Amino acid sequence: MIFDMIGLAGVAAIIAAFFLLQADRVRYDDYSYLALNGVGAALIIVSLFYAFNLAAFVMETIWVAISVYGAVKRWRRERSG
């Protein structure tokens, strides 16, 4: 039950990020957008420890990696100024 709740929280985070992007409330490179996507995918991965699904695990792992990539890319751009 707890793993289901964790997974659903992750789904909610990813859906919220997508909605905020479509509603022009965030930009694709906003840290909040990247964090919602990354944390959401990570929470889904945690839920997969209970009921493993290889396809979902691969997708969410890549989702986290892309979110981290986007955050690092923005951080480097800001730092170089």
C-alpha positions in Angstrom: 0.0 0.0 0.0 2.8 2.5 0.9 4.6 1.8 -2.4 1.4 2.5 -4.3 1.1 5.8 -2.5 4.7 6.7 -3.3 4.2 5.8 -7.0 1.0 7.8 -7.2 2.8 10.8 -5.7 5.4 10.4 -8.4 2.7 10.2 -11.1 1.1 13.4 -9.7 4.4 15.2 -9.7 5.0 14.4 -13.4 1.5 15.2 -14.4 1.7 18.5 -12.5 5.0 19.4 -14.3 3.5 18.7 -17.7 0.3 20.7 -16.9 2.3 23.7 -15.6 4.4 23.6 -18.8 1.4 23.5 -21.0 -0.3 26.3 -19.0 2.8 28.5 -19.5 3.4 28.6 -15.7 6.9 27.2 -16.0 9.6 27.0 -18.7 11.1 23.8 -19.9 14.4 24.7 -18.2 12.9 26.0 -14.9 14.4 24.2 -11.9 10.9 23.6 -10.6 9.9 21.8 -13.8 13.0 19.7 -13.8 12.6 18.9 -10.1 9.0 17.8 -10.4 9.9 15.5 -13.3 13.0 14.1 -11.6 11.5 13.6 -8.2 8.3 12.2 -9.8 10.3 9.6 -11.8 12.4 8.8 -8.7 9.2 8.1 -6.7 7.9 5.9 -9.4 11.2 3.9 -9.3 10.8 3.5 -5.5 7.3 2.1 -6.1 8.8 -0.4 -8.5 10.8 -2.0 -5.8 7.5 -3.5 -4.6 6.1 -4.6 -8.0 9.0 -4.5 -10.5 8.3 -3.8 -14.1 11.4 -3.6 -16.4 9.9 -1.3 -19.0 8.7 1.2 -16.4 12.0 1.0 -14.6 14.0 1.8 -17.7 11.7 4.7 -18.7 11.7 6.3 -15.2 15.5 5.9 -14.9 16.0 7.7 -18.2 13.4 10.3 -17.1 15.5 11.0 -14.0 18.7 11.2 -16.0 17.3 13.6 -18.5 16.0 15.8 -15.7 19.4 15.9 -14.0 21.0 16.6 -17.4 18.6 19.6 -17.9 19.3 21.0 -14.4 23.1 20.7 -14.9 22.9 22.3 -18.3 21.0 25.3 -16.9 23.3 25.5 -13.9 26.4 25.6 -16.2 24.7 28.3 -18.4 23.9 30.5 -15.4 27.4 30.0 -14.0 29.1 31.0 -17.3 26.8 34.0 -17.4 
